[in-house]
Amino acid sequence: MKSVSSLSQLHNEAEKLFGRRLFFAVDEEFVYSLHCPPATETQRAGGSVFSVLYRDLVQRTCFRKSSVSTGIPRLLFSYVAEAVLSSRDGEFMGPLCSPLRKSHTAMLRSNQYFLTEKSDGVRAILVSFCVHAFPCWVFRDAEGPSCNILRLDDVAALEEMRQQFFQSATSQSNSRSLQISIGSFYIEGEVSKTSNCEMETFTLKLCPESNSGAFFNGNIIMAERTLGTRHMAYCFDRSMEQAYLLLEEYAAPTLSAFAVDGEMMLALRDLKTKETRPNLQLF
């Protein structure tokens, strides 16, 4: 497999290598608006803030020249820099790791680790912040929950579908289709809410040409929407040219925020053997 040596290169070549995007370039406006909004009920109500911010970010990115660097948003840089005494403003910070000691022996013996050779590439820093009142979607088929951790671009597409559904003058929406990473669906006209309005349920029908057979049993899927929490993970490398938002969630249920200094590794799933194996070391 072709190797890559930077986040920028992986961002540009991900669709060619893996058939999908892995992360999305972000800027100061997106990070600040999502994580530092005024604490008002209007901002939090309905969890609609993310879909608006994501749509605006996509539009800004499409019109921005690829050679233009937006730098690292201040919130991401300052969170990591505070943990490193020798950090300088605007410069890539030193390592966040702690040296191994004899006192760590018991911990090392009681846990499993994946060991690799020392890399000659550029390391990355990942920063994650927990967002509250975030739209969470669960897909259910006849046998129960099938998919409940969706990519951020899937969440944005579902939120866009929801807004269009409620703005439509008619409930007959069968002509509209929804395309997300796990398949294509027709949007049925029925929607139900719980008595306290904490959950909304949409009925989706698999498109005949969809490749979602491996995920669901049957062609009628219930998409349930609630508001919950989600970790938004960002990463940047030594170039300090651009920060990226990872589309998959890397959650730490007991933490509201965390930073990781290390190397990125992608585990690819073999569709024939159903085995997951480390196949690409980014750094």
Protein Blocks (a to p, Z undefined) as FASTA:
>chain_A
ZZdfbfklmmmmmmmmnopafbdcddfklmmmmmmcccdfklmgoolmmmmmmmmmmmmm
mmpcfklcgbjafklmmmmmmmpmkbcehiacddfbdcddfklmmmmmmpccddddddfb
dcddddddddehiacdddddfkocfbfcdcfklmmmmmmmmmmmmmpmbfblklpccddf
kbccdddfbdcddfklpaccddddddfkbcklmmpgcjbdcdddddddddddddddfkom
accddfbdcddfkbcbdcdddddddddddfklopacdfbdfZZ
